[in-house]
Amino acid sequence: MFIFIKSFYLLLISNFFLMHPIHVSVTNLEFQSEKNTISLSFKVFTDDFQLIINQLYNIQVDLSEKGNYNLHKEKIDSYFQDHFKIIVKGKELKYTNEGMKKNDEAVWFYYNIALKKEVKTFTIKNSILLDLYPDQKNLLILKKREIEKGYQFNFKKKEYTIVTDEY
């Protein structure tokens, strides 16, 4: 019994040191008026993202392998489309996948959104990883022209309405 308790304690401590203590994602949203598009990039911790995909879709995604990413790209795209919404005049904008890049402990996912005309007012709903960690913070850096502005989403604040005339 003592060996079991000691083993459990060691396992608990080792898992504590393997986990990262900060639960944060970063999203860059940039208006590219010359192309009439919005460029989106999401940065999330790889282990967190693989865990949420596993819990929601019951699939194992090893993002260190490009082939594995391509195999599950549809589910990954669906996750971001469901958990990061840009709404203009009551309609959700749809993304086009531009790929991903993995580095150290994080992974970047890249998307583009084609615009028919300039967007001046829109709502963003961001719930990335909020169903995994109650202390999750999602940072958004919005850039239009030469002005950048930051927003923080969390369990209590999941939505912002933004007017870009102020930029």
N, C-alpha and C positions, 0 to 999 in steps of 0.2 A: 504494500500500500504506500509506504514511504517513497519508494522508487517511482511509483506512478505520479504522486504529487510533485516530486522533484522534477520529473520529466515534463509534466504539464506546465510547471512554473517556468522552466527553461524555454519551452516552446512559446509560451506567452511573451516572455521577454524578447526572444529572437524576432518574433513577428512585430513587436512594437518598434524595434530598430529598423526593420525592413520597410515599414510603411512610412510614407512621407506625412508629416504632420499638418501640412497646409492643403486645403481642398480649394483649388482655384482654377478657373479657366480664363483664357484671354481670347477675345474676339476683336479682330480688326475689320472695320467696315469702312470702305473708301469709295466715295462717289468719283467715277471717272467720266467727267462730262464730255470729253472729246470722243470717247467710245460709246457714250450713252449706256454705261453699265455701272453696276455696283460690284466691287470686288470684296469678297468675304474670306477671312481665314480664321480658323478656330484652332487654338492650342489647348490641349488637354493632357493630363498625365496619362501615359500609356496604360498603366495598370488599372487606373480608375475607369478608363474608357472600355477596356477589354472586359472588366467586371460588369459594367452596366449593359453592354451588348449581350453578355452571357445571361444576365438576369432577365432582360426583356425578351430576347429572342431565342434563348436556350441554344446558342451557338458559341463555339470557342473561336475567337479571332486572335491569331498571333500576328500582330502588326509588324514584327521584325521581318516577316516574309512578304515580299511584294505580291506574290501569287495568292497568298491567303487574303490579303487586302482586296485584290481584284475579285476573288471568289465571293466576298461578302460586301462588296461596294454598295449594292442595292440597299441592304439593311443599314449600313452606316449612313448613307444619304437620307434614308427614311428617318433615322434617329435625329439628325440635325434639322431636317425639315419639320419634324414634329416638336422639337424642343427649342428652336430658335426661329421665331416667326417675324417676318416683316410684313406689316399690313398697311396697305394704301387704299383709302376709300373703301374699306370693308373687304378687300381682296388680298389674299396671301400671295406674296411673290414667290415664284418657284426658282430653284437653284439649278445650275449646271455644274457638274463635278469637274474640277480641274486637276485633281490628284491629291497626293499626300506626301509628306516628308517626315521621316522619323529621326529624332536626335536624342541621344542620352535617355532621359526619363520621360520625354514628352513626344507628342506627335502633332503635326500641323495638318489640317485638312483645308483644302482650297476650293472655293466655289465662285461662280460669277452669276450675276442676275442681269438679264437684258431689260432695259427700260424702253418704254414707248415714248415717254416724255419726261421732263424734269419732275422730280419728286420734291415737294416742299414740306409736306406734313405726312408723318407716318408713325405707326406704333410698332414698338419692338417688344416681343414677349420672349424672355430668355429663361428657360428652366433646365439648362444643361447640367446634368449630374445632380440636380436638386432632389431627385427621388432616390439618390444614393447616400448623400451626406447632408444632414441638417445644417452644418456649418459651412456649406459650399458657398463660395463667392464667385460670381461671374463678372469679369470686367469687360467693358466694351469701350474701344477707342474708335470714335467716329471721326472721319476726316472728309471735309468738303472744301475744295479749293486749298487754301493754305492754313485753314483753321482746324485744329483738333480739339475734341472735347471728350471727356471720359464719363462713363456711367457705371454704377455698380448694381448688380442684381444679386438678390439672395432669396432666402426662403420667404421673407416678408414682402420684398419688393421685386416682383417678377416682370413688371411692365413699365415702359416709359412711352409717352407720346412726345415726339420730337418735331420741332418746327425749324427747318433749315434756313428760313429767311434770316434767322439770327446769325448765320455763319457768313 
